[in-house]
């Protein structure tokens, strides 16, 4: 199989990985199968932007201004909380009102009508406002915002790292290994997971019997992500492999990278 292309490959190492188009990164990694998880990564990584643009407390903490207001009424909410109503006037604007629930352990629990208080508001929309203390206390922690990109990488990495790892191993073996013929024993396909739909290449391990020396047979396995080739590999099919004598159980299936 692929004898004409394989004949161009020198038998003795070192050899250039450019001899096999499939050993290039953009060819070997199944990018089509990664479109869905990549979209999920972008969505998860963009969550901080959604938080910053939609969460009032975060917007107040990051882009708000502070002006002095005053309390106009205090309403008890049981023994441990009060509802405070306040008014404030942004520079060059009209008067705005706001309310907040103040627990017993907060600074303004004992405040009375007429007391001055600092009010934080959004210049673009003063109806989004809070007592200064509440705005600082309730803003989401910055480490929580950073969590989303990290989560996205944790989800995405298992989908692309194994392919890159297999590619790097195949490049190393092809560059420095010996070329030989082998006989396919069987193919073990890896089932696609819920995050890796079978829309692209299906990864599989091809178990191969080959000779490392006259009369000395060994068995090894090679990774293959070429769907078409996998369907052409019944038990006993002859394939061309590369292997490093020091680790003959790790094979590189040359046929899988001829494209």
N, C-alpha and C positions, 0 to 999 in steps of 0.2 A: 504494500500500500504506500502510495506517494514515493515510489522508488526514484523517479526522476529528480524530485526535489532533494531527497536524502542523499543522492549520489554527489551533490555539490558540497556536502558537509565533510570537512577533513576528518579523517579517522583519529588523528593524534591531537591532543590538547596542547596548549590552550587554543580555543576557537572563539570567534566573535559571536555574541548573542544576536547580532544583526542578521545572521544567517536565517533565523526563524522569526518571521513577522509576529507570530503569536507571543513571543517573549517580550514584546513592547508593552509597557504599562497600559496604554490606552486600548490595546487589543485584547490583553489577557483578562483584565478585570471586567466582569459582566455589569457594565454600567446600566443597561436597560433594566436588569433585575433589581437595581438599587434605586430606581427612580422613586418608588413609593417610600422606602425608608428615608431617602434624602429629603423628600418633601416633608416628612414628619420631623426630621431634624431641623429644617428651617422653621417649621411651625413652633416647635418647642423652644428653639433658640430665640424666636421673636417674642416669646411671652413677656420678657421684661418691658418691651416697648408697649405691649398691650396694657401692662400694669401701670406704667408711667402715664399713659394717656387716658386711662379710665378710672384709676383709683384717686378719689378726691384728696385723701390724706397724703398720699405720696406726692401729688401735684402741689399741694400746699407746702409741704416740707421742702420741695426742691425749687419751686418757682414762685412762692408766695411772698407778699410784702406784709410788714407789720405796722399797724396804726393803733393809736389809743382809742378805745371805746369806753362805754360805761354800761353798768348793769341797770336794767329797768325793772326787773322783777325776779323773785326767787320763789319757787314752788316746791314744797317738800314732796319727796317720793319715798315715803316710808321713813324709817329711822336712819338709814345709812346712805341716802342719796338725795340730791336736789336737782331740779331743773332750773337752769339759769337762762334768762332771756337778756340779750344785750343789744346795743345799737352801736354803729360806728359809721364814720363818713370818710371814704377814701378821698384823697386830695382832688379837688376839682370835680367831685361827683356828688350824687345824692346820698341820703342816709339809708343804710341797710340794717336789717335785723337778723339775728341768729339766735339759736338755742343750743344748749348742750346739757348732757346729763353729767353731773359732777358727784363722784363718790366721796365718801367720808374722808378718805385718805388723800384727797387731792387738795391743791393749794387754795382753790376758790370755794371750798365747801362752806366756809364761814363768811363769804362775801355778802354784802347787803346792797339793796338798790341805791344807785348813785355812785358806787365805788368805781374808780377807773380800772380798766383791765386792758391788756394788750390783745389785739385781735389780728389774726393772720388771715389774709384773703388773697384770692387770685386777681391780679390786675385785669386780666381779660374777662373775668366773670366773678365779680365780688359776691354773688350769691353763694359761691363756694367759700366758706369761711369757718373758722373755729377759734376758740380761745387759744392763745399761744401755747399754753401748757399741754392741752389736749392734742393739738396738731403734732407737737414733737413726740408725745408719748404714744400716739396711735399709728404713726407712720410705719409702713412695713420695713423691717430691717433690710439693709442693703445686701447682706449675705443671702437672704431669701431670693433676691432678684438674680444674683449670680448662680443660684442653684439650677435654673432652667437650662442655660447653655451646657452646663456640666451633665445634666440629665440627658440632654439630646445626644451628646457625644457617647455616653454610656450605652444608649440604645443603638446608635449607628455603628459604633466601632466593631461589635461582633459580626456585623454583616459584611464589612469590607476588609477588616484586618486578616481573616483567614485566607482570602483570595490573594492579598498582597504577600502574605507569608509564603504561600505555595508558589507564587510567581518568583519570589526571590530565591527560594530553594531550587526551583527548576533552572533558573539562570545560572546559579552556582554549579549545579551538577553538569549542565550542558557545557559550560565554559571549561571545566577542568576534568570532566569524567571520560569514561570510555564508551564508545558506541558499540552496541551489540543488538542482535535479534533475540526476541523473546516470544513465548507462547502464552496467550491469555488463558488463565485458569478460570476466573469468573469476575464479574463486575458487581460491586456493592454500591448501590446508589444511596445517597444521603437524602432523606425526606426533607422537603422544603418546610420551614417553620411558618408560623402565622405571620411573621414580619418579612418573610422572603417568599412571596408567591412565585410559582413556577412559570413566570412570564419570560424569563431569560434562561441562561444556561443552568443545568442541573448538575451540581457537583457529584462526583462519584470517585471511588477508589477502584483502580483496576489491578487485580492481583495477577502477577506475571511470573512464569518460570523461565529461567535463562541460564546460560553457562558462563561462569566466571573464569573457567580454565577447562582444557580438554578433559572430559569425564567428570567435571565438578559442576553440579547443578545447584542453583539457589532459587529461592522464591523471594519476591519483593512486591511492593505495591507502589503505584504511581497515581497521582491525582489527575483527574480529567474533568474539565468543565465544558467539553464540546459535545453537545447533544447529538449532532449528526454522527460523530465518530463513535460514540457509545453504542449507537444502534447498529454499527457495523462490526462490533467486536463480540462474536459468539465465542464460546469456549473452544480453544485451539487456534484462534486467529493469530497470525504472525504479525508482530509489531516491532518497531525499532525503538530502542530505549537508550538511555545514557545512565551510567552509574559510576560512583566513585568506589574503587576497590576496597578502601578502608571501611565503607559503610554500604555494602551491596544491597541491603534491604530497602534503602531509600532510592527509588528510581525516578527518572524523569522520562515521561512518555513523549518521544520526539514527534510522533504522528499528531499529537494533540495541539501542537503549536505551529503546524504548517497551514497557513491561511493565505 
